[in-house]
Amino acid sequence: MTSEEANGPGGAGRSWLPDPARLPPYLLTGGRARPIDDNLEIEAQVMTTVAGRGELPRLQFETRDIVALCAEPHAVAEVAVRLGMHLGVARVLVGDLVATGHLTVRRPELDPTMRAQIIERVIRGLDNLA
């Protein structure tokens, strides 16, 4: 067996698995572009539920990473940045996890000016993370 046969195209150390950062976003969401809850705001705070913590060992890949990260509250936009995901993908996956009871959403009642201020703070915070 040659090195290329053993290690895939390109030789030693190369994996047959694709780089997750290069996967088309629709593969991670099953082709969906919108979350189950189309009202899931990017500034909404999400947090892991007790049920989500119990299911963590059984979750796979991105959903496991999201549930683990959200042991502390994070905005949906922050989840995307911290895990290196496209924002749309994060919204879809977070929405799925909310629907299955793994995450809970905290949406404070805000007047429109407060909402704009929160979005600005989220954007500034994301700029600092990047």
N, CA, C and O of each residue as an XYZ file, in Angstrom:
520
protein
N       0.855     -1.175      0.000
C       0.000      0.000      0.000
C       0.896      1.233      0.000
O       1.854      1.316      0.768
N       0.580      2.174     -0.857
C       1.379      3.386     -0.936
C       0.969      4.363      0.145
O      -0.078      4.215      0.776
N       1.812      5.366      0.348
C       1.514      6.419      1.318
C       0.211      7.116      0.980
O      -0.578      7.444      1.867
N      -0.009      7.340     -0.298
C      -1.241      8.025     -0.700
C      -2.452      7.170     -0.428
O      -3.490      7.692     -0.021
N      -2.354      5.849     -0.645
C      -3.481      4.967     -0.367
C      -3.774      4.929      1.127
O      -4.936      4.903      1.531
N      -2.735      4.925      1.943
C      -2.909      4.839      3.396
C      -3.418      6.131      3.999
O      -4.195      6.105      4.954
N      -2.993      7.255      3.461
C      -3.299      8.533      4.088
C      -4.196      9.433      3.263
O      -4.456     10.570      3.657
N      -4.671      8.955      2.135
C      -5.538      9.775      1.293
C      -4.729     10.583      0.312
O      -3.499     10.534      0.333
N      -5.399     11.329     -0.553
C      -4.709     12.135     -1.536
C      -3.762     13.116     -0.859
O      -4.122     13.742      0.139
N      -2.571     13.252     -1.389
C      -1.626     14.216     -0.847
C      -0.590     13.611      0.066
O       0.376     14.285      0.423
N      -0.758     12.334      0.464
C       0.303     11.692      1.216
C       0.126     11.717      2.716
O      -0.984     11.825      3.238
N       1.255     11.612      3.391
C       1.287     11.401      4.835
C       0.581     12.490      5.620
O       0.705     13.681      5.333
N      -0.164     12.040      6.623
C      -0.784     12.964      7.557
C      -2.070     13.602      7.072
O      -2.713     14.320      7.838
N      -2.462     13.376      5.865
C      -3.699     13.982      5.346
C      -4.880     13.111      5.739
O      -4.791     11.885      5.673
N      -5.931     13.693      6.128
C      -7.116     12.962      6.543
C      -8.128     12.941      5.410
O      -8.192     13.864      4.597
N      -8.910     11.886      5.369
C      -9.988     11.797      4.372
C     -11.174     12.651      4.785
O     -12.049     12.933      3.967
N     -11.211     13.063      6.035
C     -12.328     13.866      6.501
C     -12.177     15.302      6.031
O     -11.077     15.854      6.070
N     -13.281     15.922      5.582
C     -13.183     17.316      5.142
C     -12.980     18.249      6.329
O     -13.370     17.935      7.454
N     -12.378     19.373      6.072
C     -12.200     20.411      7.076
C     -13.573     21.012      7.362
O     -14.213     21.514      6.437
N     -14.060     20.979      8.632
C     -15.395     21.503      8.937
C     -15.573     22.961      8.514
O     -16.684     23.369      8.174
N     -14.509     23.742      8.529
C     -14.621     25.142      8.134
C     -14.897     25.277      6.647
O     -15.347     26.328      6.191
N     -14.633     24.228      5.891
C     -14.839     24.290      4.451
C     -16.135     23.618      4.014
O     -16.466     23.632      2.828
N     -16.872     23.030      4.952
C     -18.141     22.416      4.602
C     -19.146     23.489      4.232
O     -19.224     24.518      4.902
N     -19.915     23.266      3.178
C     -20.963     24.241      2.857
C     -21.955     24.326      4.016
O     -22.345     23.301      4.575
N     -22.361     25.532      4.377
C     -23.259     25.688      5.536
C     -24.527     24.853      5.460
O     -25.020     24.399      6.493
N     -25.074     24.637      4.260
C     -26.330     23.903      4.161
C     -26.176     22.441      4.589
O     -27.168     21.800      4.935
N     -24.960     21.904      4.572
C     -24.766     20.530      5.047
C     -24.961     20.443      6.550
O     -25.442     19.425      7.050
N     -24.599     21.487      7.280
C     -24.742     21.484      8.732
C     -26.188     21.674      9.175
O     -26.559     21.298     10.287
N     -27.001     22.259      8.301
C     -28.387     22.568      8.669
C     -29.409     21.730      7.919
O     -30.610     21.981      8.016
N     -28.946     20.747      7.180
C     -29.878     19.927      6.404
C     -30.544     20.713      5.295
O     -31.666     20.401      4.898
N     -29.866     21.729      4.792
C     -30.403     22.531      3.693
C     -31.290     23.679      4.138
O     -31.765     24.446      3.300
N     -31.524     23.818      5.431
C     -32.399     24.885      5.916
C     -31.614     26.184      6.098
O     -30.470     26.173      6.552
N     -32.236     27.286      5.742
C     -31.594     28.593      5.881
C     -32.192     29.400      7.022
O     -31.628     30.419      7.421
N     -33.326     28.959      7.552
C     -33.995     29.681      8.630
C     -34.210     28.759      9.824
O     -34.452     27.563      9.660
N     -34.120     29.324     11.026
C     -34.374     28.500     12.218
C     -35.848     28.142     12.338
O     -36.705     28.778     11.724
N     -36.130     27.128     13.128
C     -37.513     26.721     13.381
C     -38.309     27.919     13.889
O     -39.427     28.167     13.437
N     -37.727     28.660     14.828
C     -38.333     29.883     15.353
C     -37.746     31.042     14.553
O     -36.646     31.512     14.843
N     -38.475     31.493     13.560
C     -37.971     32.548     12.676
C     -37.777     33.870     13.417
O     -37.194     34.808     12.873
N     -38.262     33.945     14.650
C     -38.102     35.159     15.450
C     -36.880     35.099     16.364
O     -36.716     35.963     17.225
N     -36.026     34.100     16.191
C     -34.837     33.973     17.023
C     -33.846     35.069     16.647
O     -33.222     35.042     15.587
N     -33.725     36.042     17.564
C     -32.882     37.198     17.307
C     -31.419     36.847     17.521
O     -31.102     35.954     18.308
N     -30.523     37.544     16.825
C     -29.098     37.271     16.990
C     -28.600     37.726     18.357
O     -27.573     37.243     18.835
N     -29.313     38.641     18.984
C     -28.906     39.110     20.303
C     -29.564     38.335     21.447
O     -29.260     38.576     22.615
N     -30.476     37.394     21.109
C     -31.145     36.597     22.141
C     -30.113     35.778     22.907
O     -29.197     35.206     22.317
N     -30.271     35.730     24.219
C     -29.369     34.974     25.083
C     -29.859     33.526     25.157
O     -31.034     33.277     25.427
N     -28.954     32.575     24.916
C     -29.306     31.163     25.008
C     -28.454     30.509     26.082
O     -27.294     30.866     26.292
N     -29.066     29.534     26.758
C     -28.382     28.855     27.856
C     -28.802     27.393     27.881
O     -29.947     27.059     27.575
N     -27.875     26.535     28.244
C     -28.127     25.103     28.320
C     -29.121     24.799     29.434
O     -29.049     25.372     30.521
N     -30.042     23.895     29.147
C     -31.012     23.450     30.145
C     -30.443     22.252     30.904
O     -29.400     21.711     30.536
N     -31.134     21.849     31.958
C     -30.734     20.656     32.704
C     -30.783     19.446     31.769
O     -29.887     18.602     31.790
N     -31.825     19.368     30.957
C     -31.934     18.260     29.998
C     -30.783     18.291     28.998
O     -30.248     17.244     28.634
N     -30.402     19.481     28.556
C     -29.294     19.618     27.619
C     -27.985     19.142     28.216
O     -27.194     18.480     27.544
N     -27.753     19.481     29.489
C     -26.528     19.016     30.161
C     -26.507     17.488     30.235
O     -25.460     16.865     30.061
N     -27.667     16.897     30.493
C     -27.742     15.436     30.579
C     -27.522     14.748     29.240
O     -27.024     13.623     29.191
N     -27.888     15.413     28.167
C     -27.748     14.835     26.828
C     -26.398     15.129     26.193
O     -26.083     14.565     25.145
N     -25.598     15.989     26.792
C     -24.332     16.437     26.191
C     -23.469     15.287     25.670
O     -22.964     15.386     24.552
N     -23.273     14.196     26.429
C     -22.419     13.115     25.911
C     -22.985     12.432     24.665
O     -22.238     11.806     23.912
N     -24.292     12.545     24.442
C     -24.910     11.883     23.304
C     -25.004     12.773     22.060
O     -25.305     12.293     20.968
N     -24.748     14.051     22.233
C     -24.796     14.970     21.092
C     -23.510     14.863     20.293
O     -22.473     14.437     20.802
N     -23.598     15.258     19.034
C     -22.425     15.163     18.181
C     -22.092     16.510     17.555
O     -22.960     17.350     17.316
N     -20.825     16.677     17.307
C     -20.279     17.767     16.510
C     -20.731     19.145     16.974
O     -20.593     19.491     18.147
N     -21.274     19.929     16.041
C     -21.595     21.326     16.334
C     -22.639     21.474     17.427
O     -22.544     22.388     18.247
N     -23.640     20.591     17.458
C     -24.666     20.719     18.499
C     -24.073     20.505     19.885
O     -24.449     21.197     20.832
N     -23.160     19.564     20.013
C     -22.480     19.337     21.296
C     -21.682     20.572     21.698
O     -21.698     20.979     22.860
N     -20.981     21.168     20.724
C     -20.181     22.360     21.014
C     -21.060     23.521     21.470
O     -20.691     24.263     22.380
N     -22.219     23.677     20.840
C     -23.134     24.767     21.211
C     -23.661     24.554     22.628
O     -23.640     25.473     23.446
N     -24.129     23.347     22.916
C     -24.686     23.063     24.245
C     -23.609     23.238     25.318
O     -23.887     23.775     26.390
N     -22.394     22.793     25.040
C     -21.304     22.951     26.012
C     -20.977     24.425     26.223
O     -20.793     24.859     27.360
N     -20.903     25.199     25.144
C     -20.591     26.624     25.257
C     -21.655     27.363     26.054
O     -21.345     28.269     26.828
N     -22.904     26.974     25.865
C     -24.014     27.714     26.473
C     -24.297     27.292     27.904
O     -25.383     27.554     28.421
N     -23.332     26.639     28.556
C     -23.454     26.405     29.999
C     -23.553     27.755     30.692
O     -24.142     27.870     31.767
N     -22.973     28.775     30.071
C     -23.144     30.164     30.493
C     -23.890     30.872     29.364
O     -23.709     30.520     28.199
N     -24.725     31.862     29.685
C     -25.511     32.524     28.636
C     -24.630     33.203     27.588
O     -23.626     33.840     27.908
N     -25.034     33.049     26.337
C     -24.363     33.700     25.218
C     -25.411     34.146     24.216
O     -26.439     33.491     24.047
N     -25.148     35.257     23.554
C     -26.010     35.691     22.454
C     -25.802     34.733     21.279
O     -24.722     34.165     21.122
N     -26.826     34.559     20.468
C     -26.729     33.678     19.304
C     -25.549     34.107     18.426
O     -24.802     33.259     17.939
N     -25.378     35.402     18.224
C     -24.265     35.904     17.413
C     -22.924     35.528     18.031
O     -21.975     35.211     17.314
N     -22.843     35.562     19.348
C     -21.604     35.208     20.031
C     -21.303     33.722     19.872
O     -20.142     33.337     19.734
N     -22.337     32.887     19.890
C     -22.161     31.452     19.663
C     -21.509     31.238     18.298
O     -20.569     30.455     18.163
N     -22.017     31.941     17.296
C     -21.471     31.808     15.941
C     -19.991     32.170     15.899
O     -19.181     31.434     15.336
N     -19.643     33.301     16.495
C     -18.255     33.755     16.453
C     -17.345     32.824     17.240
O     -16.291     32.421     16.749
N     -17.743     32.485     18.446
C     -16.877     31.654     19.293
C     -16.631     30.272     18.697
O     -15.572     29.682     18.910
N     -17.616     29.749     17.945
C     -17.465     28.416     17.363
C     -17.071     28.467     15.887
O     -16.974     27.429     15.232
N     -16.847     29.665     15.368
C     -16.407     29.795     13.980
C     -17.447     29.369     12.963
O     -17.116     28.799     11.924
N     -18.716     29.651     13.268
C     -19.817     29.262     12.381
C     -20.367     30.469     11.655
O     -20.240     31.603     12.116
N     -20.969     30.215     10.535
C     -21.748     31.223      9.838
C     -22.943     31.560     10.737
O     -23.519     30.665     11.356
N     -23.315     32.831     10.815
C     -24.402     33.249     11.702
C     -25.710     32.526     11.386
O     -26.438     32.137     12.300
N     -26.010     32.345     10.119
C     -27.243     31.641      9.738
C     -27.254     30.200     10.220
O     -28.289     29.696     10.657
N     -26.113     29.538     10.145
C     -25.996     28.155     10.625
C     -26.215     28.115     12.133
O     -26.941     27.260     12.639
N     -25.591     29.035     12.839
C     -25.754     29.080     14.293
C     -27.221     29.296     14.660
O     -27.726     28.655     15.581
N     -27.907     30.188     13.954
C     -29.336     30.430     14.251
C     -30.159     29.169     14.053
O     -31.018     28.851     14.876
N     -29.903     28.441     12.957
C     -30.659     27.212     12.686
C     -30.376     26.170     13.758
O     -31.306     25.580     14.308
N     -29.107     25.936     14.060
C     -28.759     24.903     15.045
C     -29.231     25.270     16.450
O     -29.722     24.411     17.184
N     -29.086     26.539     16.828
C     -29.586     26.982     18.138
C     -31.105     26.811     18.184
O     -31.643     26.346     19.189
N     -31.790     27.178     17.120
C     -33.245     27.007     17.064
C     -33.654     25.549     17.245
O     -34.613     25.248     17.956
N     -32.919     24.646     16.595
C     -33.194     23.212     16.752
C     -32.995     22.771     18.200
O     -33.801     22.016     18.744
N     -31.914     23.252     18.819
C     -31.618     22.873     20.196
C     -32.631     23.448     21.183
O     -32.910     22.834     22.213
N     -33.174     24.606     20.879
C     -34.243     25.172     21.704
C     -35.494     24.302     21.555
O     -36.154     23.976     22.542
N     -35.810     23.934     20.318
C     -37.012     23.129     20.058
C     -36.942     21.759     20.731
O     -37.970     21.216     21.135
N     -35.741     21.200     20.853
C     -35.598     19.882     21.485
C     -35.398     19.964     23.001
O     -35.278     18.937     23.669
N     -35.362     21.183     23.539
C     -35.242     21.356     24.982
C     -33.816     21.339     25.507
O     -33.613     21.302     26.721
N     -32.823     21.364     24.624
C     -31.421     21.380     25.055
C     -30.973     22.777     25.485
O     -30.090     22.924     26.330
N     -31.585     23.785     24.902
C     -31.270     25.178     25.229
C     -32.557     25.911     25.551
O     -33.643     25.513     25.130
N     -32.416     26.980     26.297
C     -33.531     27.880     26.555
C     -33.127     29.275     26.082
O     -31.946     29.622     26.073
N     -34.120     30.065     25.691
C     -33.866     31.416     25.178
C     -34.387     32.420     26.181
O     -35.490     32.285     26.711
N     -33.576     33.427     26.431
C     -33.989     34.525     27.305
C     -34.106     35.769     26.433
O     -33.123     36.267     25.885
N     -35.350     36.258     26.324
C     -35.628     37.446     25.521
C     -36.219     38.519     26.422
O     -37.422     38.521     26.684
N     -35.390     39.414     26.889
C     -35.939     40.478     27.736
C     -36.841     41.396     26.923
O     -36.599     41.654     25.744
N     -37.879     41.880     27.579
C     -38.762     42.849     26.942
C     -38.049     44.191     26.875
O     -37.671     44.753     27.903
N     -37.870     44.694     25.680
C     -37.123     45.930     25.500
C     -37.897     46.886     24.604
O     -38.641     46.473     23.715
N     -37.701     48.173     24.860
C     -38.242     49.134     23.916
C     -37.271     49.188     22.735
O     -36.131     48.744     22.872
N     -37.681     49.713     21.589
C     -36.838     49.694     20.384
C     -35.463     50.346     20.554
O     -34.495     49.887     19.948
N     -35.354     51.402     21.360
C     -34.044     52.040     21.523
C     -33.097     51.149     22.325
O     -31.902     51.092     22.036
N     -33.631     50.451     23.336
C     -32.800     49.525     24.117
C     -32.338     48.369     23.239
O     -31.196     47.925     23.352
N     -33.212     47.878     22.370
C     -32.849     46.767     21.478
C     -31.694     47.191     20.574
O     -30.756     46.419     20.373
N     -31.745     48.389     20.036
C     -30.669     48.893     19.181
C     -29.357     48.984     19.958
O     -28.295     48.654     19.430
N     -29.432     49.431     21.208
C     -28.220     49.529     22.034
C     -27.622     48.144     22.291
O     -26.402     47.980     22.260
N     -28.468     47.158     22.543
C     -27.974     45.803     22.786
C     -27.317     45.245     21.528
O     -26.251     44.634     21.602
N     -27.943     45.449     20.383
C     -27.358     44.969     19.130
C     -26.000     45.624     18.897
O     -25.057     44.958     18.470
N     -25.893     46.918     19.173
C     -24.603     47.605     19.020
C     -23.559     47.012     19.958
O     -22.405     46.839     19.565
N     -23.949     46.698     21.198
C     -23.002     46.099     22.152
C     -22.578     44.706     21.697
O     -21.414     44.330     21.837
N     -23.524     43.942     21.152
C     -23.190     42.608     20.646
C     -22.190     42.732     19.503
O     -21.215     41.983     19.449
N     -22.423     43.661     18.598
C     -21.516     43.852     17.462
C     -20.128     44.265     17.942
O     -19.126     43.741     17.457
N     -20.061     45.202     18.891
C     -18.750     45.618     19.422
C     -18.046     44.449     20.097
O     -16.840     44.266     19.934
N     -18.793     43.670     20.845
C     -18.214     42.505     21.504
C     -17.714     41.468     20.502
O     -16.671     40.848     20.709
N     -18.459     41.285     19.424
C     -18.027     40.340     18.395
C     -16.764     40.840     17.698
O     -15.881     40.051     17.359
N     -16.685     42.135     17.488
C     -15.468     42.701     16.890
C     -14.254     42.432     17.779
O     -13.159     42.163     17.285
N     -14.457     42.506     19.079
C     -13.358     42.255     20.017
C     -12.947     40.782     20.030
O     -11.783     40.467     20.279
N     -13.889     39.883     19.763
C     -13.592     38.447     19.742
C     -12.827     38.058     18.486
O     -11.956     37.188     18.521
N     -13.160     38.709     17.380
C     -12.579     38.293     16.078
C     -11.130     38.657     15.951
O     -10.510     38.377     14.925
